[in-house]
Amino acid sequence: MRYTIRHHTRYRYSQPVVLSPHLLRFFPRDDGAQRVVEHQLNITPAPQGRNDHLDIEGNRVTQVWFTNAAKQLEIELTMQVETLRSNPFDFILAPEAMTLPIEHVHDSSFFARAYLERIQPDDSVTAFAAELSLATQRDTVRFLEQLNQRLFAEFQQSHRDYGDPQSPAFTLESKNGACRDLMDRKFNSSFRPILGQTVPDGGLFGKAFSLFPLVLRG
């Protein structure tokens, strides 16, 4: 199946501003599940410099920087992505990943530690995960299926352009959150952002968004 994806961000300023360097993560991964057929990224005003590279985790990143002041910044993206996997369950898990909690004995690297760190642990969130785990006999895949169904059926997704993620406890209690709120490292599993837009701290910035795939050892 092929998807055509278009993204348009426009920032307007009341007076000319000096734009900070931007890191743009608008290029999905090419892997066994999908391939990027077409990709076009246009930036106005044209940056003084542009550098496409891979970050430390192998994700494609576009770095742009500017010199002249501007009253507007536009980022336009058009791409076509073809999905290659018709069966989302065509994988096998390593023995230590088949049941919960997952023992990440082989994931002691810097990358794994960063994604496995629990943020703002809370008893209510732990109880929610434990209840769901017991209901699925601690089966990892069944747990993830049920978790997705619960998030879809019981939680309202909202759009919040700015700010840090909500606390897991607040998201669970309110049953409402943006994409960055509904991803939480409370299940001892690895999540990582793969698509989005960031600028350095202190820079002029606008909307933020992110996608979080789950990484399981297989």
C-alpha positions as CSV (number, residue, x, y, z in Angstrom):
1,M,0.0,0.0,0.0
2,R,1.2,3.5,-0.8
3,Y,0.6,6.6,1.3
4,T,1.1,10.2,0.2
5,I,1.9,12.4,3.1
6,R,2.0,16.2,3.1
7,H,3.1,18.4,6.0
8,H,3.1,22.2,6.1
9,T,4.3,24.3,9.0
10,R,4.3,28.1,8.8
11,Y,5.7,30.4,11.5
12,R,4.9,34.1,11.3
13,Y,6.6,36.8,13.4
14,S,5.5,40.4,14.1
15,Q,9.0,41.6,13.2
16,P,12.1,40.1,11.6
17,V,13.8,37.5,13.8
18,V,17.1,35.6,13.6
19,L,16.2,31.9,13.1
20,S,18.0,29.4,15.2
21,P,19.5,26.2,13.6
22,H,16.9,23.5,13.2
23,L,17.1,19.7,13.2
24,L,14.3,18.3,11.0
25,R,13.3,14.7,11.3
26,F,11.0,14.3,8.3
27,F,12.5,11.3,6.6
28,P,11.1,7.9,7.7
29,R,13.2,4.9,7.9
30,D,13.7,2.5,5.0
31,D,13.5,-1.0,6.4
32,G,11.7,-4.3,5.9
33,A,8.3,-2.8,6.7
34,Q,8.4,0.2,4.3
35,R,10.3,2.1,1.8
36,V,10.3,5.8,0.9
37,V,9.4,6.2,-2.8
38,E,9.4,10.0,-3.1
39,H,10.6,12.7,-0.7
40,Q,10.7,16.5,-1.2
41,L,11.5,19.0,1.6
42,N,11.2,22.7,0.8
43,I,12.2,25.4,3.3
44,T,11.5,29.2,2.9
45,P,13.5,31.3,3.3
46,A,16.2,29.1,1.8
47,P,18.7,28.3,4.6
48,Q,22.3,29.4,4.3
49,G,23.4,25.8,4.8
50,R,21.8,22.3,4.8
51,N,23.3,19.1,6.0
52,D,21.7,15.6,5.7
53,H,23.2,13.0,8.0
54,L,22.4,10.0,10.2
55,D,22.2,10.6,13.9
56,I,23.8,8.3,16.5
57,E,20.9,5.8,16.2
58,G,20.8,5.7,12.4
59,N,17.9,8.1,11.8
60,R,18.1,10.5,8.9
61,V,18.3,14.1,10.1
62,T,18.3,17.4,8.1
63,Q,20.2,20.2,9.8
64,V,19.6,23.7,8.5
65,W,20.9,27.1,9.6
66,F,20.2,30.7,8.6
67,T,21.9,34.1,8.5
68,N,19.4,36.7,7.5
69,A,16.5,37.8,9.7
70,A,13.1,36.8,8.5
71,K,9.4,37.5,9.3
72,Q,8.3,34.0,8.3
73,L,9.5,30.4,8.1
74,E,7.8,27.8,6.1
75,I,8.5,24.0,5.9
76,E,6.8,22.0,3.3
77,L,7.1,18.2,3.0
78,T,5.7,15.9,0.4
79,M,6.5,12.2,0.4
80,Q,5.2,8.9,-0.7
81,V,5.8,5.8,1.4
82,E,5.1,2.2,0.4
83,T,4.4,-0.3,3.1
84,L,5.8,-3.8,2.5
85,R,4.5,-5.8,5.4
86,S,0.9,-7.2,5.1
87,N,1.1,-9.2,8.4
88,P,2.2,-7.1,11.4
89,F,2.9,-10.3,13.4
90,D,5.5,-11.9,11.1
91,F,8.2,-11.9,13.7
92,I,9.4,-14.0,16.6
93,L,10.6,-12.7,19.9
94,A,13.6,-13.7,21.9
95,P,12.8,-16.0,24.8
96,E,13.4,-13.2,27.4
97,A,11.0,-10.9,25.5
98,M,8.0,-13.3,25.3
99,T,6.6,-12.6,28.8
100,L,6.4,-9.6,31.1
101,P,8.2,-8.1,32.7
102,I,11.0,-8.2,30.1
103,E,14.4,-8.8,31.5
104,H,16.7,-6.6,29.4
105,V,19.8,-8.5,30.3
106,H,21.3,-8.0,26.8
107,D,20.3,-4.4,26.5
108,S,22.9,-2.7,28.8
109,S,24.0,-0.2,26.1
110,F,23.7,3.5,26.4
111,F,20.7,3.5,24.0
112,A,18.7,0.9,25.9
113,R,19.4,2.6,29.3
114,A,18.1,5.9,27.9
115,Y,14.8,4.4,26.7
116,L,14.2,2.1,29.7
117,E,14.5,4.8,32.3
118,R,11.2,5.3,34.0
119,I,10.0,8.9,34.1
120,Q,7.9,10.0,37.2
121,P,7.0,6.6,38.4
122,D,3.5,6.4,40.0
123,D,1.6,3.7,41.8
124,S,-1.6,4.2,39.8
125,V,0.3,3.8,36.5
126,T,2.1,0.7,37.8
127,A,-1.2,-0.8,38.9
128,F,-2.8,-0.1,35.5
129,A,0.1,-1.9,33.8
130,A,0.1,-4.8,36.3
131,E,-3.6,-5.4,35.9
132,L,-3.3,-5.4,32.1
133,S,-0.4,-7.8,32.3
134,L,-2.2,-10.2,34.5
135,A,-5.3,-10.1,32.3
136,T,-3.1,-11.2,29.3
137,Q,-1.2,-13.9,31.3
138,R,1.9,-11.7,31.0
139,D,2.1,-12.4,27.2
140,T,4.0,-9.6,25.6
141,V,2.2,-9.5,22.3
142,R,-1.3,-9.9,23.8
143,F,-0.4,-7.2,26.3
144,L,0.5,-4.8,23.6
145,E,-2.6,-5.6,21.6
146,Q,-4.8,-4.9,24.6
147,L,-2.9,-1.8,25.5
148,N,-3.4,-0.4,22.1
149,Q,-7.1,-1.2,22.2
150,R,-7.5,0.4,25.6
151,L,-5.7,3.6,24.5
152,F,-7.9,3.8,21.4
153,A,-11.2,3.1,23.2
154,E,-10.7,4.9,26.5
155,F,-8.3,7.8,25.9
156,Q,-8.9,11.0,24.0
157,Q,-6.0,12.2,21.9
158,S,-5.5,15.9,21.9
159,H,-3.2,18.3,20.1
160,R,-0.8,20.3,22.3
161,D,1.6,22.4,20.3
162,Y,4.0,23.2,23.1
163,G,5.4,21.9,26.4
164,D,6.8,18.8,27.9
165,P,4.9,15.5,28.2
166,Q,2.3,15.3,30.9
167,S,3.0,13.1,33.9
168,P,1.9,9.5,33.3
169,A,-0.4,9.7,36.4
170,F,-2.2,12.8,35.0
171,T,-2.6,11.2,31.6
172,L,-4.1,8.1,33.1
173,E,-6.4,10.0,35.4
174,S,-7.6,12.4,32.7
175,K,-7.7,9.8,29.9
176,N,-6.5,12.6,27.6
177,G,-3.1,13.5,26.0
178,A,-1.1,14.2,23.0
179,C,1.1,11.6,21.3
180,R,4.0,12.4,23.5
181,D,1.8,11.9,26.6
182,L,0.4,8.5,25.6
183,M,3.9,7.1,25.2
184,D,5.3,6.1,28.6
185,R,8.2,3.9,29.7
186,K,6.2,2.2,32.5
187,F,6.1,-1.2,30.9
188,N,9.9,-1.9,30.9
189,S,10.0,-1.7,27.1
190,S,11.9,0.5,24.7
191,F,10.2,3.3,22.9
192,R,12.0,5.9,20.8
193,P,10.9,8.9,18.8
194,I,11.4,8.6,15.0
195,L,9.7,11.6,13.4
196,G,9.5,15.2,14.5
197,Q,11.0,18.7,14.6
198,T,13.2,20.3,17.2
199,V,15.4,23.3,17.7
200,P,18.0,24.0,20.4
201,D,16.9,25.2,23.8
202,G,16.3,28.9,23.8
203,G,15.5,29.1,20.0
204,L,12.4,30.2,18.3
205,F,10.2,27.2,17.8
206,G,6.7,26.1,17.0
207,K,4.7,22.9,16.9
208,A,6.2,19.7,18.0
209,F,5.1,16.2,17.1
210,S,6.5,12.7,17.4
211,L,5.9,9.0,16.6
212,F,7.0,6.3,19.0
213,P,7.6,2.7,17.8
214,L,8.2,0.0,20.3
215,V,11.4,-1.9,20.1
216,L,11.3,-5.6,21.2
217,R,14.2,-8.0,21.1
218,G,13.8,-10.7,18.5
